[in-house]
Amino acid sequence: MKRAVILISGRGSNMERLIHAERQGELAGTRIVAVLANRHDARGLTRADAFGIPVAVIDHKRYSDRESFDAALAVAIDQHQPDLVLLAGFMRILSEGFARRYAGRLMNIHPSLLPAFPGLHTHRRALEAGVRLHGCTAHFVTPTLDHGPVILQAAVPVLDGDDEDSLAARVLAEEHRIYPLAVRWFAEGRLRVVGERVEVRGRQQEGALHAPRLLA
Ligand code: GRF
């Protein structure tokens, strides 16, 4: 049984999806042992609490610099002795020390097909760039922001008439599919980081790329 801690800053829909996946036995026995947020008003906290999952807030505004916040966050995380730390809409840039401390067991879900569009406002930037395919990436976290070995990606089309909201919704549905799958693969011991890449043992074709609504 793997223990996972989820870090959030806001809505928490990926968190909620992971909790549902856990409850439905889709995470290969992974147990979500805590949800931590850097903001008291993170909406996902109420949801996590309603599921009976321990929650805590480590308010970044109470710390003078990134390193001291990250140190306090690490203390809160380590209390739960996780095998896996899952960033799910956690809107803080993490220090190099933090990324190294959890190397190989720190995952993120990012709303673009990395390495395209790291950072914020990915859907707006995808629309501005005129790309026809957009998507999301589950990846291991390294000290470089939104960079790190890719575990799984899902692609969606950018449709004529899309705005930021419609595109975000299409991508989010895929985030909710691939993040639990990445966690499941981790728990099954199928992921091996080799340099910049992730090798997936026994990868199923369907896990490599989704383009479910791609029109002819
Ligand atoms: C998601 O799009 C995630 O990829 C990004 O922030 C958003 C968080 O949404 N990092 P939610 O809090 O999981 O609903």
Residues whose N, C-alpha, C, O or C-beta is under 5 A from the ligand:
A	BS01	GRF	G10 R11 G12 S13 N14 M15 A88 G89 I109 H110 P111
